[in-house]
Amino acid sequence: MLSARNRFQYQIATGRGTLPVAVILTLLIWAATSIHDWLNAGSLVAFGFASYLLLETETKFALIRTRTTLPAASFLLLYAATVFLHEASMSCVLPALFILMLLNLFQSYESTHAPGYLFQSFLFLGLGSLLLPPLAWITPLLYIHTISLRALNARSFFAGIMGFTLPYWFLFAYFVWTDNVTGIYPYLTQLVLFQPIDYSVLTLTHYVSWGVVLLFSITFGVLYLQVAYKDKVQTRILLRVFIWMSLWLNILLALQPQYVKELLSLALIPAAMMSAHYFALTFSRISRILFHATLLIWFLFCLFNLWMHFFNF
């Protein structure tokens, strides 16, 4: 029986008003930081679309065993609190591309059409690597995940290669058409170039934001693994992909801190999904304490980033 002390958590996790409230809070915080630069609306639209895709992914594969909009709400609130992500740039589309990659990867699970789905999954990864070259390092790891998804065979293997390289073939064709064949070289070089590890590019805001996202990812990832047996086999496999992706992204961030903005925007996705899964399905004394602690941490995190933003520390 649900404890009376957990009713607030239950209402937030399963209520219809959770996502609208998260949207309103996101709009207010974004407006407060971008009121003088409406070009940053591109960031708001891109992350809003990514939250929709995350919700569609959760719904399509029933990753959470109850009706909830908490994954999308959590993602939006983390985006709202991470103020330096509000600045519009081409990298804003990375979360949407990343979720589309996962969506197609998940659809390949035991599918007879796995080569087609993996072609699309690796295509979105290839597009993302044009904006964030270190994403190319996830390619071998993605093949490892296809083994657990029972989707790897000769056809799907080569379909993945074709999908990842397709954007680069189009880019090469463009440079040939413009009589600048060597223009493709910088893009190819960046895929294998390991830049020196330089943490001097990180500010206190970056460290705090990374720390909060990492804390959420580790805490709720470990908590899920303790109760993973309650889910169906397919659900366990898919959610473990989120956990592994969180690990890969944080390792990349540790190795290439100069891409902190891009990689942190992707790390929000598994952190939001795993925290939403825990709070939507677990109603214990520990979950109640963690829920209130999470809300407090988010509030302080948001307050800290707003303070640093307005006073230019």
LOKOL-62836 format. One record per residue (C-alpha): x, y, z; residue number from 0. Coordinates in nm, 4 decimals. Last residue first. Layout:
BEGIN
<x X; y Y; z Z; zadren NUM>
...
// end
This chain:
BEGIN
<x 3.1570; y 3.4719; z -1.1990; zadren 312>
<x 2.9348; y 3.6687; z -1.4350; zadren 311>
<x 2.6868; y 3.7988; z -1.1744; zadren 310>
<x 2.3802; y 3.6984; z -1.3699; zadren 309>
<x 2.5082; y 3.3610; z -1.4892; zadren 308>
<x 2.6809; y 3.2560; z -1.1671; zadren 307>
<x 2.3661; y 3.3321; z -0.9685; zadren 306>
<x 2.1485; y 3.1499; z -1.2209; zadren 305>
<x 2.3815; y 2.8499; z -1.2075; zadren 304>
<x 2.3714; y 2.8412; z -0.8263; zadren 303>
<x 1.9931; y 2.8780; z -0.8088; zadren 302>
<x 1.9432; y 2.5935; z -1.0570; zadren 301>
<x 2.1760; y 2.3646; z -0.8641; zadren 300>
<x 2.0143; y 2.4645; z -0.5346; zadren 299>
<x 1.6690; y 2.3824; z -0.6745; zadren 298>
<x 1.7885; y 2.0591; z -0.8385; zadren 297>
<x 1.9593; y 1.9501; z -0.5154; zadren 296>
<x 1.6423; y 2.0231; z -0.3171; zadren 295>
<x 1.4242; y 1.8304; z -0.5641; zadren 294>
<x 1.6664; y 1.5394; z -0.5528; zadren 293>
<x 1.6711; y 1.5407; z -0.1715; zadren 292>
<x 1.2903; y 1.5364; z -0.1661; zadren 291>
<x 1.2837; y 1.2375; z -0.3991; zadren 290>
<x 1.5715; y 1.0642; z -0.2212; zadren 289>
<x 1.3923; y 1.0822; z 0.1139; zadren 288>
<x 1.0702; y 0.9494; z -0.0389; zadren 287>
<x 1.2629; y 0.6791; z -0.2265; zadren 286>
<x 1.4270; y 0.5649; z 0.0979; zadren 285>
<x 1.0927; y 0.5422; z 0.2798; zadren 284>
<x 0.9514; y 0.3447; z -0.0090; zadren 283>
<x 0.7588; y 0.4223; z -0.3232; zadren 282>
<x 0.9560; y 0.2904; z -0.6210; zadren 281>
<x 0.8007; y 0.2806; z -0.9679; zadren 280>
<x 0.7787; y 0.6388; z -1.0966; zadren 279>
<x 1.0685; y 0.7618; z -0.8806; zadren 278>
<x 1.3114; y 0.4987; z -1.0055; zadren 277>
<x 1.2202; y 0.5163; z -1.3741; zadren 276>
<x 1.2319; y 0.8968; z -1.3703; zadren 275>
<x 1.5809; y 0.8945; z -1.2166; zadren 274>
<x 1.6976; y 0.6482; z -1.4833; zadren 273>
<x 1.5521; y 0.8442; z -1.7746; zadren 272>
<x 1.6695; y 1.1888; z -1.6616; zadren 271>
<x 2.0284; y 1.0761; z -1.5964; zadren 270>
<x 2.0290; y 0.8801; z -1.9242; zadren 269>
<x 1.9348; y 1.1960; z -2.1198; zadren 268>
<x 2.1272; y 1.4626; z -1.9253; zadren 267>
<x 2.4544; y 1.3009; z -2.0365; zadren 266>
<x 2.3823; y 1.4215; z -2.3908; zadren 265>
<x 2.3777; y 1.7915; z -2.2926; zadren 264>
<x 2.6874; y 1.7224; z -2.0843; zadren 263>
<x 2.8708; y 1.5955; z -2.3910; zadren 262>
<x 2.8004; y 1.9081; z -2.5974; zadren 261>
<x 2.8757; y 2.1633; z -2.3259; zadren 260>
<x 3.1815; y 1.9815; z -2.1921; zadren 259>
<x 3.3473; y 1.9400; z -2.5311; zadren 258>
<x 3.6766; y 2.0906; z -2.4111; zadren 257>
<x 3.6694; y 1.8262; z -2.1364; zadren 256>
<x 3.7882; y 1.5550; z -2.3793; zadren 255>
<x 3.9047; y 1.2585; z -2.1683; zadren 254>
<x 3.6793; y 1.3162; z -1.8662; zadren 253>
<x 3.3881; y 1.4060; z -2.0936; zadren 252>
<x 3.4469; y 1.0943; z -2.2989; zadren 251>
<x 3.4402; y 0.8861; z -1.9798; zadren 250>
<x 3.1179; y 1.0631; z -1.8790; zadren 249>
<x 2.9610; y 0.9843; z -2.2155; zadren 248>
<x 3.0620; y 0.6167; z -2.2076; zadren 247>
<x 2.9231; y 0.5692; z -1.8546; zadren 246>
<x 2.5921; y 0.7370; z -1.9361; zadren 245>
<x 2.5699; y 0.5260; z -2.2496; zadren 244>
<x 2.6201; y 0.2168; z -2.0350; zadren 243>
<x 2.3295; y 0.3147; z -1.8088; zadren 242>
<x 2.1017; y 0.3964; z -2.1030; zadren 241>
<x 2.1934; y 0.0635; z -2.2677; zadren 240>
<x 2.1067; y -0.1015; z -1.9369; zadren 239>
<x 1.7584; y 0.0400; z -1.9783; zadren 238>
<x 1.7199; y -0.1349; z -2.3120; zadren 237>
<x 1.8389; y -0.4753; z -2.1884; zadren 236>
<x 1.6244; y -0.4629; z -1.8747; zadren 235>
<x 1.3181; y -0.3650; z -2.0779; zadren 234>
<x 1.3698; y -0.6569; z -2.3170; zadren 233>
<x 1.4063; y -0.9057; z -2.0308; zadren 232>
<x 1.0919; y -0.7822; z -1.8578; zadren 231>
<x 1.1341; y -0.5711; z -1.5466; zadren 230>
<x 1.1326; y -0.6825; z -1.1818; zadren 229>
<x 1.4851; y -0.8255; z -1.2116; zadren 228>
<x 1.6199; y -0.4714; z -1.2542; zadren 227>
<x 1.5688; y -0.4002; z -0.8833; zadren 226>
<x 1.9304; y -0.3606; z -0.7696; zadren 225>
<x 2.0426; y -0.2449; z -1.1149; zadren 224>
<x 1.7951; y 0.0418; z -1.0892; zadren 223>
<x 1.9441; y 0.1742; z -0.7663; zadren 222>
<x 2.2917; y 0.1672; z -0.9214; zadren 221>
<x 2.1777; y 0.3698; z -1.2237; zadren 220>
<x 1.9798; y 0.6037; z -0.9992; zadren 219>
<x 2.2796; y 0.6993; z -0.7893; zadren 218>
<x 2.5428; y 0.6939; z -1.0643; zadren 217>
<x 2.3479; y 0.9049; z -1.3141; zadren 216>
<x 2.2153; y 1.1492; z -1.0538; zadren 215>
<x 2.5630; y 1.2101; z -0.9101; zadren 214>
<x 2.7127; y 1.2444; z -1.2589; zadren 213>
<x 2.4509; y 1.5057; z -1.3511; zadren 212>
<x 2.5221; y 1.6988; z -1.0299; zadren 211>
<x 2.8990; y 1.6766; z -1.0673; zadren 210>
<x 2.8934; y 1.7817; z -1.4321; zadren 209>
<x 2.6891; y 2.0883; z -1.3442; zadren 208>
<x 2.9183; y 2.1743; z -1.0507; zadren 207>
<x 3.2327; y 2.1314; z -1.2595; zadren 206>
<x 3.0951; y 2.3312; z -1.5516; zadren 205>
<x 2.9822; y 2.6171; z -1.3282; zadren 204>
<x 3.3233; y 2.6224; z -1.1581; zadren 203>
<x 3.4808; y 2.6730; z -1.4995; zadren 202>
<x 3.6277; y 2.4169; z -1.7369; zadren 201>
<x 3.8716; y 2.5183; z -2.0115; zadren 200>
<x 4.1655; y 2.4627; z -1.7757; zadren 199>
<x 4.0746; y 2.0943; z -1.7698; zadren 198>
<x 4.2969; y 2.0204; z -2.0682; zadren 197>
<x 4.3346; y 1.6614; z -2.1859; zadren 196>
<x 4.5329; y 1.6917; z -2.5096; zadren 195>
<x 4.3287; y 1.6316; z -2.8275; zadren 194>
<x 4.2839; y 1.2816; z -2.9584; zadren 193>
<x 4.2445; y 1.3079; z -3.3354; zadren 192>
<x 4.0732; y 1.0074; z -3.4915; zadren 191>
<x 3.7433; y 1.1637; z -3.5953; zadren 190>
<x 3.8981; y 1.5101; z -3.6174; zadren 189>
<x 4.1172; y 1.3995; z -3.9077; zadren 188>
<x 3.8163; y 1.2919; z -4.1143; zadren 187>
<x 3.6475; y 1.6312; z -4.0801; zadren 186>
<x 3.9730; y 1.8190; z -4.1451; zadren 185>
<x 4.0379; y 1.6090; z -4.4602; zadren 184>
<x 3.7034; y 1.6672; z -4.6313; zadren 183>
<x 3.8092; y 2.0070; z -4.7651; zadren 182>
<x 4.0912; y 1.8408; z -4.9596; zadren 181>
<x 3.8516; y 1.7727; z -5.2481; zadren 180>
<x 3.7780; y 2.1424; z -5.3016; zadren 179>
<x 3.6361; y 2.1609; z -5.6539; zadren 178>
<x 3.2918; y 2.2704; z -5.5269; zadren 177>
<x 3.1344; y 1.9486; z -5.6606; zadren 176>
<x 3.4163; y 1.7423; z -5.5097; zadren 175>
<x 3.3617; y 1.9176; z -5.1759; zadren 174>
<x 2.9891; y 1.8405; z -5.1911; zadren 173>
<x 3.0536; y 1.4775; z -5.2831; zadren 172>
<x 3.2848; y 1.4476; z -4.9807; zadren 171>
<x 3.0117; y 1.5856; z -4.7550; zadren 170>
<x 2.7640; y 1.3362; z -4.9001; zadren 169>
<x 3.0138; y 1.0552; z -4.8415; zadren 168>
<x 3.0738; y 1.1875; z -4.4878; zadren 167>
<x 2.7022; y 1.1824; z -4.4090; zadren 166>
<x 2.6867; y 0.8195; z -4.5372; zadren 165>
<x 2.9783; y 0.6933; z -4.3246; zadren 164>
<x 2.7733; y 0.6062; z -4.0152; zadren 163>
<x 2.4882; y 0.4454; z -4.2097; zadren 162>
<x 2.7148; y 0.2412; z -4.4357; zadren 161>
<x 2.9135; y 0.1096; z -4.1394; zadren 160>
<x 2.5928; y 0.0207; z -3.9546; zadren 159>
<x 2.4514; y -0.1568; z -4.2599; zadren 158>
<x 2.7791; y -0.3508; z -4.2795; zadren 157>
<x 2.7235; y -0.4945; z -3.9326; zadren 156>
<x 2.3481; y -0.5360; z -3.9878; zadren 155>
<x 2.4113; y -0.7566; z -4.2918; zadren 154>
<x 2.6836; y -0.9678; z -4.1272; zadren 153>
<x 2.4840; y -1.0236; z -3.8097; zadren 152>
<x 2.4141; y -0.8270; z -3.4933; zadren 151>
<x 2.0549; y -0.7779; z -3.3809; zadren 150>
<x 2.0367; y -0.9898; z -3.0681; zadren 149>
<x 1.9920; y -0.6734; z -2.8563; zadren 148>
<x 2.2775; y -0.7937; z -2.6361; zadren 147>
<x 2.4945; y -0.8191; z -2.9481; zadren 146>
<x 2.3702; y -0.4835; z -3.0804; zadren 145>
<x 2.5098; y -0.3250; z -2.7638; zadren 144>
<x 2.8624; y -0.4282; z -2.8611; zadren 143>
<x 2.8111; y -0.2672; z -3.2019; zadren 142>
<x 2.7232; y 0.0573; z -3.0261; zadren 141>
<x 3.0471; y 0.0313; z -2.8322; zadren 140>
<x 3.2426; y 0.0170; z -3.1586; zadren 139>
<x 3.0659; y 0.3388; z -3.2749; zadren 138>
<x 3.1009; y 0.5286; z -2.9458; zadren 137>
<x 3.4388; y 0.6653; z -3.0550; zadren 136>
<x 3.2636; y 0.8498; z -3.3390; zadren 135>
<x 3.0946; y 1.0627; z -3.0731; zadren 134>
<x 3.4374; y 1.2217; z -3.0188; zadren 133>
<x 3.3796; y 1.4262; z -3.3412; zadren 132>
<x 3.0883; y 1.6355; z -3.2041; zadren 131>
<x 2.9132; y 1.8277; z -3.4823; zadren 130>
<x 3.0003; y 1.5905; z -3.7677; zadren 129>
<x 2.9872; y 1.3088; z -3.5118; zadren 128>
<x 2.6160; y 1.3759; z -3.4600; zadren 127>
<x 2.5429; y 1.3103; z -3.8257; zadren 126>
<x 2.7352; y 0.9825; z -3.8022; zadren 125>
<x 2.5424; y 0.8813; z -3.4901; zadren 124>
<x 2.2169; y 0.9611; z -3.6707; zadren 123>
<x 2.3286; y 0.7397; z -3.9593; zadren 122>
<x 2.4383; y 0.4701; z -3.7133; zadren 121>
<x 2.0814; y 0.4401; z -3.5858; zadren 120>
<x 1.9342; y 0.4606; z -3.9356; zadren 119>
<x 2.1516; y 0.1774; z -4.0672; zadren 118>
<x 2.0837; y -0.0120; z -3.7434; zadren 117>
<x 1.7093; y 0.0055; z -3.8082; zadren 116>
<x 1.7478; y -0.1138; z -4.1657; zadren 115>
<x 1.9854; y -0.3973; z -4.0732; zadren 114>
<x 1.7540; y -0.5063; z -3.7854; zadren 113>
<x 1.4513; y -0.5659; z -4.0103; zadren 112>
<x 1.4046; y -0.9240; z -3.8873; zadren 111>
<x 1.3918; y -0.7723; z -3.5416; zadren 110>
<x 1.5289; y -0.9320; z -3.2239; zadren 109>
<x 1.5845; y -0.5795; z -3.0850; zadren 108>
<x 1.6444; y -0.3538; z -3.3869; zadren 107>
<x 1.3826; y -0.1101; z -3.2619; zadren 106>
<x 1.6074; y -0.0268; z -2.9669; zadren 105>
<x 1.8857; y 0.0932; z -3.1968; zadren 104>
<x 1.6363; y 0.3044; z -3.3906; zadren 103>
<x 1.5262; y 0.4827; z -3.0735; zadren 102>
<x 1.8815; y 0.5073; z -2.9419; zadren 101>
<x 2.0029; y 0.6916; z -3.2543; zadren 100>
<x 1.6909; y 0.9097; z -3.2493; zadren 99>
<x 1.7758; y 0.9915; z -2.8871; zadren 98>
<x 2.1293; y 1.0945; z -2.9831; zadren 97>
<x 2.0119; y 1.3024; z -3.2809; zadren 96>
<x 1.7664; y 1.4887; z -3.0555; zadren 95>
<x 2.0345; y 1.5444; z -2.7905; zadren 94>
<x 2.2821; y 1.6674; z -3.0583; zadren 93>
<x 2.0513; y 1.9331; z -3.2087; zadren 92>
<x 2.1795; y 2.1993; z -2.9691; zadren 91>
<x 2.5323; y 2.1465; z -3.1047; zadren 90>
<x 2.4501; y 2.3855; z -3.3906; zadren 89>
<x 2.4425; y 2.6702; z -3.1405; zadren 88>
<x 2.1912; y 2.8460; z -2.9160; zadren 87>
<x 2.2910; y 2.9418; z -2.5629; zadren 86>
<x 2.0563; y 2.7843; z -2.3100; zadren 85>
<x 2.3086; y 2.5081; z -2.2363; zadren 84>
<x 2.5038; y 2.7504; z -2.0151; zadren 83>
<x 2.2036; y 2.7603; z -1.7806; zadren 82>
<x 2.2099; y 2.3983; z -1.6713; zadren 81>
<x 1.9014; y 2.4386; z -1.4498; zadren 80>
<x 1.6621; y 2.4552; z -1.7452; zadren 79>
<x 1.8221; y 2.1527; z -1.9110; zadren 78>
<x 1.7909; y 1.9521; z -1.5894; zadren 77>
<x 1.4276; y 2.0600; z -1.5643; zadren 76>
<x 1.3595; y 1.9649; z -1.9272; zadren 75>
<x 1.5139; y 1.6195; z -1.8870; zadren 74>
<x 1.3210; y 1.5533; z -1.5669; zadren 73>
<x 0.9922; y 1.6530; z -1.7322; zadren 72>
<x 1.0613; y 1.4325; z -2.0359; zadren 71>
<x 1.1426; y 1.1310; z -1.8198; zadren 70>
<x 0.8564; y 1.2097; z -1.5719; zadren 69>
<x 0.5744; y 1.1922; z -1.8244; zadren 68>
<x 0.4260; y 0.8863; z -1.6591; zadren 67>
<x 0.1868; y 0.5990; z -1.7233; zadren 66>
<x 0.3170; y 0.2920; z -1.5454; zadren 65>
<x 0.5642; y 0.0113; z -1.6047; zadren 64>
<x 0.8458; y 0.2372; z -1.7210; zadren 63>
<x 1.0425; y 0.1337; z -2.0304; zadren 62>
<x 0.7189; y 0.0738; z -2.2195; zadren 61>
<x 0.9074; y 0.0508; z -2.5519; zadren 60>
<x 0.6998; y 0.3050; z -2.7434; zadren 59>
<x 0.6200; y 0.5131; z -2.4342; zadren 58>
<x 0.9816; y 0.5569; z -2.3207; zadren 57>
<x 1.0962; y 0.6395; z -2.6731; zadren 56>
<x 0.8076; y 0.8819; z -2.7264; zadren 55>
<x 0.8933; y 1.0604; z -2.4001; zadren 54>
<x 1.2569; y 1.0886; z -2.5035; zadren 53>
<x 1.1515; y 1.2185; z -2.8457; zadren 52>
<x 0.9361; y 1.4864; z -2.6813; zadren 51>
<x 1.2245; y 1.5861; z -2.4537; zadren 50>
<x 1.4500; y 1.6139; z -2.7619; zadren 49>
<x 1.1957; y 1.8439; z -2.9292; zadren 48>
<x 1.1998; y 2.0698; z -2.6244; zadren 47>
<x 1.5786; y 2.0600; z -2.6279; zadren 46>
<x 1.5846; y 2.1825; z -2.9881; zadren 45>
<x 1.3115; y 2.4439; z -2.9368; zadren 44>
<x 1.4807; y 2.5914; z -2.6291; zadren 43>
<x 1.8207; y 2.5978; z -2.7987; zadren 42>
<x 1.6792; y 2.7725; z -3.1047; zadren 41>
<x 1.5145; y 3.0250; z -2.8750; zadren 40>
<x 1.8681; y 3.1434; z -2.8074; zadren 39>
<x 1.8173; y 3.3923; z -3.0910; zadren 38>
<x 1.5950; y 3.5735; z -2.8427; zadren 37>
<x 1.8976; y 3.7355; z -2.6831; zadren 36>
<x 1.8023; y 3.9945; z -2.4227; zadren 35>
<x 1.5485; y 3.7757; z -2.2390; zadren 34>
<x 1.7845; y 3.4789; z -2.2547; zadren 33>
<x 1.8611; y 3.4026; z -1.8896; zadren 32>
<x 1.5236; y 3.4911; z -1.7366; zadren 31>
<x 1.3400; y 3.3579; z -2.0414; zadren 30>
<x 1.5093; y 3.0191; z -1.9996; zadren 29>
<x 1.4143; y 3.0059; z -1.6329; zadren 28>
<x 1.0522; y 3.0966; z -1.7064; zadren 27>
<x 1.0228; y 2.8630; z -2.0056; zadren 26>
<x 1.1742; y 2.5735; z -1.8127; zadren 25>
<x 0.9415; y 2.6327; z -1.5182; zadren 24>
<x 0.6414; y 2.6385; z -1.7538; zadren 23>
<x 0.7521; y 2.3190; z -1.9300; zadren 22>
<x 0.8101; y 2.1409; z -1.5981; zadren 21>
<x 0.4623; y 2.2441; z -1.4826; zadren 20>
<x 0.3121; y 2.1166; z -1.8089; zadren 19>
<x 0.5051; y 1.7866; z -1.7680; zadren 18>
<x 0.3908; y 1.7213; z -1.4121; zadren 17>
<x 0.0247; y 1.8150; z -1.4613; zadren 16>
<x -0.0917; y 1.4737; z -1.5789; zadren 15>
<x 0.0184; y 1.3126; z -1.2542; zadren 14>
<x 0.2118; y 0.9857; z -1.2423; zadren 13>
<x 0.5487; y 1.0786; z -1.0930; zadren 12>
<x 0.4418; y 1.4082; z -0.9333; zadren 11>
<x 0.1306; y 1.2568; z -0.7759; zadren 10>
<x 0.3271; y 0.9532; z -0.6562; zadren 9>
<x 0.6028; y 1.1681; z -0.5032; zadren 8>
<x 0.3418; y 1.3753; z -0.3181; zadren 7>
<x 0.1642; y 1.0590; z -0.2112; zadren 6>
<x 0.4786; y 0.9124; z -0.0566; zadren 5>
<x 0.4096; y 1.0305; z 0.2973; zadren 4>
<x 0.0631; y 0.8763; z 0.2808; zadren 3>
<x 0.2295; y 0.5419; z 0.2232; zadren 2>
<x 0.1231; y 0.3468; z -0.0857; zadren 1>
<x 0.0000; y 0.0000; z 0.0000; zadren 0>
// end
